[in-house]
């Protein structure tokens, strides 16, 4: 074994899927890329890490709602592009040719090009750690979408995608919630 600088330790566990977070500030839609996400329970509670350095943060904390859009690998260049510019001076939906779809429970739009979209309300903001806790109100998936491989950020500008699946549901049945 060799030592790894502590400043690179996050690259070992930052493997949650990259998501797009759509917001609406009362006048404009915006979208940002987030790679730090986590599942908090089986009931659709999630957390993401963001803060005032992101233009969307003000809308997210003021309106307390958003859409988590789950992109697939065919959208990688758009996902990176969205994450490298600011909604303060860029209409990212137009610039990256993303199609807005009306959400049922929140004002921010769904992103039609994504595999799935989760309409969410902000349940809590843990400012000390820049964590936003989200409650899912509605989930949507595009069953006709052929590309289903999710994007995972390593944290150093490189990415990996989902690969071969290994089914161990029978072995884990006692630990899985009903219907999963």
N, C-alpha and C positions, 0 to 999 in steps of 0.2 A: 504494500500500500504506500501511496505517496500523499503528502498533504495537499489539500485543496484550500485555496484562500476562502475564508468565511464569506467574503463578498460574492462568491460564486456558488455558495451552497444552495441558493434558491433554484439554480438551474437543474438541480437533481430532482426537485419535487414540483416544479411549475409545469405540470403536464395536463391541467384541466383544459377543456376545449376553449378556444378563442371564441368570444362572443362579440356581437355588435349590440350596442345599447342605444336605442332610439329614444329621444326625449322631445318635448315640445315646451317652449318657454312662454307660451301665450300668444306668440306671433310667428315663430319659426320652428320647423322640425330640425333636429340635428341628430347626428349619429356618431358614436365613438367606438373604438376598438378597445376591448378589455381582455387581458389574458389571465388576470388573477381572479378566479372564481372558485366557489366551493359549494357543495351540497350540504345543507344543514340538517335535513330530515327527509323522510319519505313522503311528506305532505306537500312538497313543492316550495319549500323555503330554501332560498339561496342567498349567498353573500358575494359581493364583489368588492374589490379594492379600487378606490378612486378618491380624488380630492379636488380642492379648489384650483389646482394646476390645470385641470381639464375644463374646457369651456362648458361642457354639458353638465358639470357638477351643480352649477347654480340652478338650472332648470330641474334637475333630478331632485335636489333637496327642497326646492320651493314648491314644486307641483306634487312631489312624492309619488310619481308614477313613471313608468318606462316600459319599453318592450325589449326583452332579450331576444335577439335574432341569432339563430345558430347557423353560421355559414359552413360550407363544405370546401374542400380543397380547390375546386374549380374557381372559387372566389378569392383565392389567396392574395393576388396582386391588388384587388380592390380593398381587401381587409387591411393590408399593410398601408396602402395609400390613405385610407380613412384614418388610420392611426398616426400618420405622419403630417397631417395638416390640421388646422383649427377651424371649428365651426364659427368662430368669431368673424372670419373673413371668407369662408368658403361654404357654398351650399353643397354639402357632400352628397346628398341624394342626386342632384343634377350632375355634379362633377363625375361621380362614379356610376352614373346611369342605373340607379336603384329605383325600383318601383314601389311606391307607397301603396299599402292596402289598409282599409279602415279597420281599426281594432274595435272590439265590442265594448270593452270596459274601461279603456284608458284613451287619452287623447293622442299620444304618440302613435305613429303608424307602424304596422307590421311591415316587414321587408319581404316582398314577394319572391325574390331570388334565393332566399335562405330555405334550408331544409325544414326548420321549425321556428316558431315564434312563441314567446311566453309573455303574456300581458301581466305586468307586475305592479304592485304598490309597495312603497317603501315602508317597512315595518319599523326600522330603527336605523340610526346612524351612529356608529361608534367612532366618534371624531378622533379619539386618542390613537386609533389604528387605521383611520381612513377606510373603515369597513361600512358598507351599506347593505343592510339586511332586507331582502325582498320576499314578498309573499306573492305566489303565483295565483292570479285570478282566473286565467284561461290559458290553455295550451293548444297550439295548432301545429300540425305537421302536414307536409306535402307528400302523400303516399305515392304520387306519380314521379317524384324526383328520382332519377336514376343514380346520381352521385350522392353518396351518403357518408363518405369518409370525412370525419371532422378534423380540424386543424388544431395542433397543440404547439404552443410556443415553448421553446427551450429557454428563452430569456436573453439570448446572445445574438439575436437576429436570424436564428435558424428555427426551422419548424419540422415537426414530424406529423404524420397522419395516421389515423386508425388503420390497422392492418387486419390480418386474419383473426377471426374470433374463435375463442375456445369455450365451448359450452360446458359449464359445470353446474347448471341449474339444479339437477337432481341431487348433487352432493350438498348444495347450499339451501335446498328447499326450506329447511327449518329456520333459516335466517332471513328469508325473503318475505316482504309484505304480500298480502293477498293480491292477486291480479298481476303481479310482476312476472 
